[in-house]
Amino acid sequence: MNWDQIEGNWKQMAGRVKERWGELTDDELDKIAGNRDQLEGKIQEKYGKTKEEAREEVNKMLSEATDA
C-alpha cells in the first residue's frame, strides 16, 4: 500500500492510525485528512518524537498495512 492509497481511504485508515496513536483526537485526524506531513507533525507534537522517528513510525504502519 502506498501513501496515495492511504489518502484515498483515509476514513478507513484513520481507525488504524487511532489504534496506533491513541492520543490523536478525531478532530485532529479529520484535519490531517490523509496528509502524511501533518500526521508526522502531530506524532512529533503528541509523543515527543523527532521528525525522523515519526517518519519511521509512519513507515512501519504503512508496511504493516501492506502486509495485512
Order of alpha helices (4+ residues) and beta strands (2+ residues): alpha-alpha-alpha-alpha-alpha
